[in-house]
Amino acid sequence: MDKQTIAVEVAYALPEKQAILSLQVPAGTSALEAARQSGISAQFDGIDLENAKLGIFGKVIAPTQVLQDGDRVEIYRPLIADPKEVRKARAARVKERKASRQAD
């Protein structure tokens, strides 16, 4: 008897290039296994699948998460800057501008 397969997608994006690959995997395949099987790392230099954060439709998951039919595995890039720190710096700049306008 043939092993049951499910349809999944693997997605990765850079600012200048994106890919969503469709593939059939055996039922019981993990997110990391599907990412490996997709061959997406051959299309993008620098993807570290072993250490990348993975998600399904915007929700971070464990690499061992077993996929369901129709899931889209997303490979997330590491953050360059902490979003909280970026917001704090932006708020400080706005506060400085307001203070300098009031001083004029």
Secondary structure, DSSP 8 states (H G I E B T S, - for coil): ----EEEEEEEEE-SS-EEEEEEEEETT-BHHHHHHHHTGGGTSTT--TTTSEEEETTEEE-TT-B--TT-EEEEE---SS-HHHHHHHHHHHHHHHHHHHHH-
